[in-house]
């Protein structure tokens, strides 16, 4: 088997593994976000300022995850393109 073909298959496998792991972690994060949001809605002793801080933290975390996923996808694309150019 061609070493380039093996490398392409390894890249595809690693990308699929990353995507599956990321999607599972993202789903877990969304579930936790829903649970925390419900909890804070029902917690009268927690100040509104604190609720806003938690909501902002969750929004920042979500943005960071999206940026990370975008960066990883771009880098996988660069590696795939490299092997396509090598003939």
TIVO-2410 file (N, C-alpha, C; in nm, 3 decimals):
# residues 87
REC num residu      c1      c2      c3 atome chaine
REC   1      X   0.084  -0.118   0.000     N      A
REC   1      X   0.000   0.000   0.000    CA      A
REC   1      X   0.090   0.125   0.000     C      A
REC   2      X   0.044   0.225  -0.068     N      A
REC   2      X   0.116   0.351  -0.081    CA      A
REC   2      X   0.123   0.423   0.055     C      A
REC   3      X   0.243   0.471   0.094     N      A
REC   3      X   0.255   0.541   0.223    CA      A
REC   3      X   0.166   0.666   0.230     C      A
REC   4      X   0.147   0.733   0.118     N      A
REC   4      X   0.061   0.852   0.117    CA      A
REC   4      X  -0.084   0.814   0.146     C      A
REC   5      X  -0.124   0.701   0.092     N      A
REC   5      X  -0.261   0.654   0.116    CA      A
REC   5      X  -0.279   0.617   0.264     C      A
REC   6      X  -0.178   0.556   0.322     N      A
REC   6      X  -0.183   0.522   0.464    CA      A
REC   6      X  -0.193   0.649   0.548     C      A
REC   7      X  -0.113   0.749   0.513     N      A
REC   7      X  -0.116   0.876   0.586    CA      A
REC   7      X  -0.254   0.942   0.574     C      A
REC   8      X  -0.312   0.939   0.455     N      A
REC   8      X  -0.446   0.997   0.436    CA      A
REC   8      X  -0.549   0.924   0.522     C      A
REC   9      X  -0.539   0.791   0.528     N      A
REC   9      X  -0.633   0.715   0.610    CA      A
REC   9      X  -0.613   0.744   0.758     C      A
REC  10      X  -0.489   0.761   0.800     N      A
REC  10      X  -0.462   0.796   0.939    CA      A
REC  10      X  -0.520   0.933   0.973     C      A
REC  11      X  -0.505   1.027   0.882     N      A
REC  11      X  -0.560   1.161   0.903    CA      A
REC  11      X  -0.712   1.155   0.911     C      A
REC  12      X  -0.774   1.080   0.820     N      A
REC  12      X  -0.919   1.067   0.821    CA      A
REC  12      X  -0.968   1.003   0.951     C      A
REC  13      X  -0.896   0.900   0.997     N      A
REC  13      X  -0.932   0.835   1.122    CA      A
REC  13      X  -0.922   0.932   1.239     C      A
REC  14      X  -0.810   1.006   1.246     N      A
REC  14      X  -0.791   1.101   1.357    CA      A
REC  14      X  -0.893   1.213   1.352     C      A
REC  15      X  -0.928   1.259   1.234     N      A
REC  15      X  -1.030   1.363   1.221    CA      A
REC  15      X  -1.165   1.311   1.270     C      A
REC  16      X  -1.200   1.189   1.228     N      A
REC  16      X  -1.327   1.130   1.273    CA      A
REC  16      X  -1.328   1.112   1.425     C      A
REC  17      X  -1.217   1.066   1.480     N      A
REC  17      X  -1.208   1.048   1.625    CA      A
REC  17      X  -1.222   1.182   1.696     C      A
REC  18      X  -1.155   1.284   1.646     N      A
REC  18      X  -1.166   1.417   1.706    CA      A
REC  18      X  -1.309   1.469   1.697     C      A
REC  19      X  -1.369   1.458   1.579     N      A
REC  19      X  -1.506   1.508   1.560    CA      A
REC  19      X  -1.603   1.438   1.655     C      A
REC  20      X  -1.593   1.307   1.666     N      A
REC  20      X  -1.683   1.233   1.754    CA      A
REC  20      X  -1.663   1.273   1.900     C      A
REC  21      X  -1.539   1.285   1.942     N      A
REC  21      X  -1.509   1.324   2.079    CA      A
REC  21      X  -1.557   1.467   2.106     C      A
REC  22      X  -1.530   1.556   2.014     N      A
REC  22      X  -1.571   1.696   2.031    CA      A
REC  22      X  -1.723   1.707   2.039     C      A
REC  23      X  -1.793   1.636   1.950     N      A
REC  23      X  -1.939   1.642   1.950    CA      A
REC  23      X  -1.997   1.587   2.080     C      A
REC  24      X  -1.937   1.481   2.133     N      A
REC  24      X  -1.984   1.426   2.261    CA      A
REC  24      X  -1.962   1.526   2.374     C      A
REC  25      X  -1.844   1.587   2.378     N      A
REC  25      X  -1.815   1.685   2.483    CA      A
REC  25      X  -1.905   1.808   2.468     C      A
REC  26      X  -1.932   1.848   2.345     N      A
REC  26      X  -2.017   1.964   2.321    CA      A
REC  26      X  -2.160   1.936   2.366     C      A
REC  27      X  -2.209   1.815   2.338     N      A
REC  27      X  -2.343   1.776   2.382    CA      A
REC  27      X  -2.350   1.776   2.535     C      A
REC  28      X  -2.246   1.725   2.599     N      A
REC  28      X  -2.241   1.726   2.745    CA      A
REC  28      X  -2.242   1.869   2.798     C      A
REC  29      X  -2.167   1.957   2.734     N      A
REC  29      X  -2.165   2.098   2.775    CA      A
REC  29      X  -2.303   2.160   2.762     C      A
REC  30      X  -2.372   2.135   2.651     N      A
REC  30      X  -2.505   2.192   2.631    CA      A
REC  30      X  -2.602   2.142   2.737     C      A
REC  31      X  -2.593   2.013   2.771     N      A
REC  31      X  -2.680   1.958   2.875    CA      A
REC  31      X  -2.651   2.023   3.009     C      A
REC  32      X  -2.523   2.038   3.042     N      A
REC  32      X  -2.486   2.104   3.168    CA      A
REC  32      X  -2.533   2.249   3.169     C      A
REC  33      X  -2.522   2.315   3.056     N      A
REC  33      X  -2.566   2.454   3.046    CA      A
REC  33      X  -2.715   2.466   3.075     C      A
REC  34      X  -2.795   2.374   3.021     N      A
REC  34      X  -2.939   2.375   3.046    CA      A
REC  34      X  -2.969   2.351   3.195     C      A
REC  35      X  -2.898   2.257   3.254     N      A
REC  35      X  -2.920   2.226   3.396    CA      A
REC  35      X  -2.883   2.346   3.483     C      A
REC  36      X  -2.768   2.405   3.455     N      A
REC  36      X  -2.723   2.521   3.534    CA      A
REC  36      X  -2.818   2.638   3.517     C      A
REC  37      X  -2.865   2.660   3.395     N      A
REC  37      X  -2.958   2.770   3.370    CA      A
REC  37      X  -3.087   2.751   3.450     C      A
REC  38      X  -3.139   2.629   3.451     N      A
REC  38      X  -3.261   2.601   3.529    CA      A
REC  38      X  -3.236   2.623   3.678     C      A
REC  39      X  -3.119   2.581   3.725     N      A
REC  39      X  -3.086   2.597   3.865    CA      A
REC  39      X  -3.080   2.745   3.903     C      A
REC  40      X  -3.012   2.826   3.822     N      A
REC  40      X  -2.997   2.968   3.856    CA      A
REC  40      X  -3.129   3.042   3.847     C      A
REC  41      X  -3.218   2.997   3.757     N      A
REC  41      X  -3.350   3.062   3.748    CA      A
REC  41      X  -3.428   3.044   3.877     C      A
REC  42      X  -3.409   2.929   3.943     N      A
REC  42      X  -3.487   2.896   4.062    CA      A
REC  42      X  -3.415   2.933   4.192     C      A
REC  43      X  -3.296   2.988   4.183     N      A
REC  43      X  -3.218   3.021   4.303    CA      A
REC  43      X  -3.235   3.169   4.338     C      A
REC  44      X  -3.329   3.200   4.429     N      A
REC  44      X  -3.354   3.340   4.462    CA      A
REC  44      X  -3.242   3.405   4.543     C      A
REC  45      X  -3.161   3.323   4.613     N      A
REC  45      X  -3.056   3.382   4.696    CA      A
REC  45      X  -2.934   3.424   4.615     C      A
REC  46      X  -2.927   3.380   4.491     N      A
REC  46      X  -2.812   3.415   4.406    CA      A
REC  46      X  -2.840   3.548   4.339     C      A
REC  47      X  -2.752   3.647   4.352     N      A
REC  47      X  -2.779   3.780   4.296    CA      A
REC  47      X  -2.782   3.779   4.142     C      A
REC  48      X  -2.857   3.873   4.089     N      A
REC  48      X  -2.872   3.885   3.943    CA      A
REC  48      X  -2.737   3.908   3.877     C      A
REC  49      X  -2.651   3.982   3.943     N      A
REC  49      X  -2.517   4.009   3.891    CA      A
REC  49      X  -2.438   3.878   3.875     C      A
REC  50      X  -2.453   3.788   3.971     N      A
REC  50      X  -2.387   3.658   3.963    CA      A
REC  50      X  -2.442   3.573   3.850     C      A
REC  51      X  -2.573   3.579   3.830     N      A
REC  51      X  -2.636   3.505   3.721    CA      A
REC  51      X  -2.584   3.553   3.586     C      A
REC  52      X  -2.568   3.684   3.573     N      A
REC  52      X  -2.515   3.740   3.449    CA      A
REC  52      X  -2.371   3.696   3.427     C      A
REC  53      X  -2.294   3.691   3.534     N      A
REC  53      X  -2.154   3.649   3.523    CA      A
REC  53      X  -2.145   3.504   3.477     C      A
REC  54      X  -2.229   3.417   3.531     N      A
REC  54      X  -2.230   3.276   3.492    CA      A
REC  54      X  -2.273   3.263   3.346     C      A
REC  55      X  -2.376   3.338   3.306     N      A
REC  55      X  -2.423   3.333   3.167    CA      A
REC  55      X  -2.313   3.380   3.071     C      A
REC  56      X  -2.242   3.484   3.111     N      A
REC  56      X  -2.132   3.534   3.027    CA      A
REC  56      X  -2.019   3.432   3.020     C      A
REC  57      X  -1.990   3.367   3.130     N      A
REC  57      X  -1.888   3.263   3.132    CA      A
REC  57      X  -1.924   3.148   3.039     C      A
REC  58      X  -2.050   3.106   3.042     N      A
REC  58      X  -2.094   2.997   2.953    CA      A
REC  58      X  -2.087   3.039   2.806     C      A
REC  59      X  -2.122   3.165   2.779     N      A
REC  59      X  -2.116   3.215   2.642    CA      A
REC  59      X  -1.971   3.221   2.593     C      A
REC  60      X  -1.880   3.264   2.679     N      A
REC  60      X  -1.739   3.271   2.644    CA      A
REC  60      X  -1.682   3.131   2.620     C      A
REC  61      X  -1.720   3.036   2.705     N      A
REC  61      X  -1.675   2.898   2.689    CA      A
REC  61      X  -1.723   2.842   2.555     C      A
REC  62      X  -1.848   2.867   2.523     N      A
REC  62      X  -1.906   2.817   2.397    CA      A
REC  62      X  -1.832   2.876   2.278     C      A
REC  63      X  -1.803   3.005   2.284     N      A
REC  63      X  -1.728   3.072   2.175    CA      A
REC  63      X  -1.589   3.013   2.163     C      A
REC  64      X  -1.523   2.986   2.275     N      A
REC  64      X  -1.390   2.925   2.274    CA      A
REC  64      X  -1.393   2.787   2.211     C      A
REC  65      X  -1.495   2.709   2.243     N      A
REC  65      X  -1.508   2.575   2.183    CA      A
REC  65      X  -1.526   2.584   2.032     C      A
REC  66      X  -1.611   2.677   1.989     N      A
REC  66      X  -1.634   2.693   1.845    CA      A
REC  66      X  -1.506   2.737   1.774     C      A
REC  67      X  -1.432   2.829   1.834     N      A
REC  67      X  -1.306   2.874   1.774    CA      A
REC  67      X  -1.204   2.760   1.768     C      A
REC  68      X  -1.198   2.679   1.874     N      A
REC  68      X  -1.107   2.566   1.877    CA      A
REC  68      X  -1.142   2.466   1.767     C      A
REC  69      X  -1.269   2.435   1.754     N      A
REC  69      X  -1.315   2.340   1.650    CA      A
REC  69      X  -1.281   2.393   1.511     C      A
REC  70      X  -1.304   2.521   1.490     N      A
REC  70      X  -1.275   2.582   1.361    CA      A
REC  70      X  -1.125   2.573   1.329     C      A
REC  71      X  -1.041   2.601   1.428     N      A
REC  71      X  -0.896   2.595   1.409    CA      A
REC  71      X  -0.850   2.452   1.378     C      A
REC  72      X  -0.902   2.355   1.451     N      A
REC  72      X  -0.864   2.216   1.427    CA      A
REC  72      X  -0.909   2.172   1.289     C      A
REC  73      X  -1.030   2.208   1.250     N      A
REC  73      X  -1.079   2.172   1.115    CA      A
REC  73      X  -0.992   2.234   1.006     C      A
REC  74      X  -0.953   2.359   1.025     N      A
REC  74      X  -0.865   2.425   0.926    CA      A
REC  74      X  -0.731   2.353   0.916     C      A
REC  75      X  -0.677   2.312   1.029     N      A
REC  75      X  -0.547   2.242   1.028    CA      A
REC  75      X  -0.558   2.103   0.967     C      A
REC  76      X  -0.667   2.032   0.993     N      A
REC  76      X  -0.687   1.904   0.926    CA      A
REC  76      X  -0.695   1.924   0.775     C      A
REC  77      X  -0.763   2.030   0.733     N      A
REC  77      X  -0.775   2.061   0.589    CA      A
REC  77      X  -0.637   2.089   0.529     C      A
REC  78      X  -0.553   2.163   0.601     N      A
REC  78      X  -0.418   2.192   0.552    CA      A
REC  78      X  -0.337   2.065   0.534     C      A
REC  79      X  -0.346   1.974   0.631     N      A
REC  79      X  -0.273   1.848   0.622    CA      A
REC  79      X  -0.325   1.764   0.506     C      A
REC  80      X  -0.457   1.759   0.490     N      A
REC  80      X  -0.516   1.684   0.378    CA      A
REC  80      X  -0.470   1.743   0.244     C      A
REC  81      X  -0.471   1.875   0.235     N      A
REC  81      X  -0.426   1.941   0.112    CA      A
REC  81      X  -0.279   1.913   0.083     C      A
REC  82      X  -0.199   1.906   0.188     N      A
REC  82      X  -0.056   1.877   0.170    CA      A
REC  82      X  -0.038   1.740   0.103     C      A
REC  83      X  -0.112   1.641   0.150     N      A
REC  83      X  -0.097   1.507   0.092    CA      A
REC  83      X  -0.158   1.498  -0.047     C      A
REC  84      X  -0.257   1.580  -0.078     N      A
REC  84      X  -0.313   1.583  -0.212    CA      A
REC  84      X  -0.210   1.642  -0.310     C      A
REC  85      X  -0.137   1.743  -0.267     N      A
REC  85      X  -0.038   1.807  -0.353    CA      A
REC  85      X   0.084   1.719  -0.376     C      A
REC  86      X   0.116   1.632  -0.281     N      A
REC  86      X   0.232   1.545  -0.293    CA      A
REC  86      X   0.197   1.426  -0.384     C      A
REC  87      X   0.255   1.422  -0.498     N      A
REC  87      X   0.227   1.310  -0.590    CA      A
REC  87      X   0.354   1.245  -0.633     C      A
***
